[in-house]
Structures are given as C-alpha cells and as structure tokens.
Amino acid sequence: MRAAGVVVVLAMIAGSSCQADECQSFSASTMKANGTVAAAKWRVDYPPVRPNPNDPQPWESVDFRTKPADYMNAVLNTAKTSFKIADRRLVGTGQEEWWISQWLDYGNSGREPLMGLTKERGPDPGDLSKTNTRGSQVWAVGFYNKPGAAVFGEVFAEPCNPSFPVAMKFPNDTVSVKFLFTDASPDEVAYLQGAPEYDAFIDNLGAGSGGQDPSTRTIRSVRLLQVDISVKDSAKTGRSLDTGWVFGTFVWRGPAKGDALFDNLVPVSLQWGNDPGVYDGAIRESWINPDLRNVTYGWDQRLTMGFMGRANGPADNIRSSCLSCHSAARTPRASIGLLDNRFNMDDVANPAKVKAHIDTWFQNIKGSQLFQPSEPAASTLDYSLQLEAAAFRICLACQAGDLRGPTPTLCRSSGFYNRPVCNAPLEASVRKRLLDLVPPPRQ
Ligand code: HEC
C-alpha cells in the first residue's frame, strides 16, 4: 500500500514538471538554451481521456452577442486560480489544468526557457499606441484546458511521430488562453505604466519581428501586454455556429491593482464571425470595447483594432482579425499564408481592393473545412495555429538534421520532407540558412 502511494505521488510530480521536448531523438530544444537558466515547468502530461462534452461551463449561460465582456470574464475566470507571478515569472500552481503544446521549442522563434515563450510578430509603429516606435518584440505562451489538451494527448501520443488526423476537431468546451508579453517601453505605451516586469530570455533590444539565432538571446525585462482566449462554443443553438469558435482578447491596463495580473485585464474585443461580405465596416460579428478608444485604437495608424472594425488585439495586424488568421490553420499552410500583409491601409477607401481582401480572408469557415481548398493539405487544424506551428517545426527539425531517425509520417504526407529518414546533422552554415528562411509565425 505504502509503496504504491509513493509511486503515485512520484508519477504526479514527474507528470506536472515535464520538459516541453518529450522526443528523445530530438536534441535542439530552445528551452534548454545554454543550460544557464532553469526552464519553465509547464504541463505536457496531457489528460488520457476527453471530458464529458455535456459538463456545464460557467460561460454557457452568458450570451456573447449581448454581454460580450461578461462572457469573456467568465472564460478568463477559469484560468485565474491557475497562474500567478513569482520571481519575475508567470508560473502555474503545478496542478493547473492547463497544458502547453509540444514542438514549439525549436528554431529562431522557438520557446525561450524562462517562461516558455515563443516569438510573435513585432508590432509596427503606432500599433500598440500612438507613440510606439519600431523594433519592440512580442513573446507569448499559450495553453489549452482539459478538453483541448486531451486532443494534444492523442496527437502527441508518440512525441517523435505525431498523429495528425485529416480533419482535427476540438471538442466543445475547449478553451485556449495565451499570455503575450512585450519589451516595449511604458514611456511609449502609456497603459503599461506600473506593470510588473517579468524576465524572459529573448532577442536583443530593437530586434522587432523575425526570429534571430537563439544563441544571441539574453535575459531582458518584458511586461504582460495582452491575454487572448479562444472557446469552442458550438454545441447549442444560438452559440457560435458559423465558425464553431469565439475568440477574444484583453489588454493589461495600468495602474497596477490587486494581483497586478488578472485584476488589470480589460476586455478589448470579442469575435464569433468574420462578417463575410461586409465591406463598409458595419460589423455585426465582433464586439469592440468603446472605453478603449484612444487607448488601444483611435489614431491615424490604428483607427480600428482589426480590419475595418473587426476584432483583434493591440499586438495584432490591423489588416486581419482573430478568426481570419486562425481559420487558415492547416498543414501545410496555404501558399498565401495567414494574412495579406501587403494590403495598403490607404486602400480602405477603394471598394474593389477592399472587396478582394475581404472575400479572400474574411470567410466564415467551419473548423473541419479547408482554407484555400484548391491546394490540398494533409490536415485541417480546427483553428489551432499552435498545432500548425508544431507540425511545421517537427518537419523542419527533421530536414535540418536536429531530429534523428525515421521521418515523421506527417512530414511525408504533407510533402514537407519525403525521405524515409531525417537528415544527418547539417553543416552549421547550411543549417542556419535553413532556419533563417522560416517566416515569423504571426505576421
Ligand atoms: C496574423 C495572424 C494572427 C492573428 C490576427 C491572431 N492570431 Fe492567434 N495565433 C496566431 C499564431 C501563428 C498562433 C500560434 C503560434 C504562437 O502561439 O506563437 C496563434 C495562437 C493563438 C492561441 C493559442 C491557441 C492556438 O489556436 O494556437 C490563441 C488562444 C490565440 N492565438 C488567440 C487569438 C486571438 C484572441 C486573436 C485576436 C485578438 C488572435 N489570436 C489573432 C496567429 C494569429
């Protein structure tokens, strides 16, 4: 009896403190960077079974169309007791029911060790605030709750050979929450004044977008900027039936109060559809918090959060919206990418250009439907861009000689890498050129 008890306790401790990298034949995890800092301990011991999809959830009684802020807070509340600030880091309780994705700890934007952050798109001048200049960085860590993490358990049952179904489908009640940090100065971004500082092992000051060689990273201060949520909320009539998902975001707004983490988060926007065919800005499937006019939007470079009034966050590209980018989740990615960054915002007054942009990027796509169906894909990913990034990185690691052994099945079916065995380690300059080619995950 006693021995069995000890085994159970040890298994629990081991389970809740795994490395992000679980694949033994992979040795290039960016979480292990130079071994000088202790790595974040996020959970990858995914739940073995999917919870009952009929379990009641606190947000289900709230109508997101009429009470968007209440809905968002009900979702965020489910994460509140799981995360806190300790020693200038965001940490979990150890028992938090939130799990990270495997395979994001590779390449130039791969997870840094201190908080497990991946590098995101760096904001353009005027994105975060009227006065933010060029060069700031954004780094983020995202989690899935139990229903979502159970899917990750199925996908990564064999960590060196993940199994991607043709049509990924997250169960109802799946929630993802993502914390985005920035090194932008509060002198430039007024709502960050008074924000607690966190340590992250990131690129040098002024690096902006685009991943750099991880060996050049150093420990620097960042502040929490934005918290994203996504919810699979499609089971009942009146919920999000066009896309299956509801996406929303909060901004950290000073001065600091309460726990200086959740207590400072203010809802920015919520979205349950892309408003396809709406070319005049009369948006019905997004909500934007009017209190944040002149705080997170409302100046020349950023008149709106997302494209023509659709939802997006401060760190996001005004040419896009949450659901627009995420509806493009598939592997391999479509050749047109996740958004058209070339759209010139001066053209919002040009009806033909606006129509072309909206008709391509702002459809209401169901999770199992393929974005750009004229190009075949190995798998549609039900709005999960982390799964997309994970699929990409494992195949890149195989090609770049950082993953040894048989080529993951996925990499052959997606056409990424077709040889039966992963490359032998490449010459350093060849490997670097390959890794430098990779576009930042969030343009
Ligand atoms: C320009 C494209 C783009 C836009 C716009 C965008 N995202 Fe994402 N998002 C990504 C990418 C790429 C990832 C995965 C890589 C990562 O986490 O770094 C991601 C990851 C996430 C995740 C983690 C789970 C997942 O689906 O992979 C959440 C939650 C999320 N985004 C929410 C949002 C919300 C809410 C908005 C709008 C406020 C938004 N995103 C806007 C590109 C985008």
Boltz pocket constraint, residues with backbone or C-beta under 6 A from the ligand:
constraints:
  - pocket:
      binder: B
      contacts: [[A, 118], [A, 119], [A, 120], [A, 140], [A, 142], [A, 143], [A, 176], [A, 177], [A, 178], [A, 228], [A, 229], [A, 230], [A, 247], [A, 248], [A, 249], [A, 269], [A, 311], [A, 312], [A, 313], [A, 316], [A, 317], [A, 320], [A, 321], [A, 322], [A, 323], [A, 325], [A, 326], [A, 338], [A, 339], [A, 383], [A, 384], [A, 385], [A, 386], [A, 387], [A, 389], [A, 441], [A, 442], [A, 443]]
      max_distance: 6.0
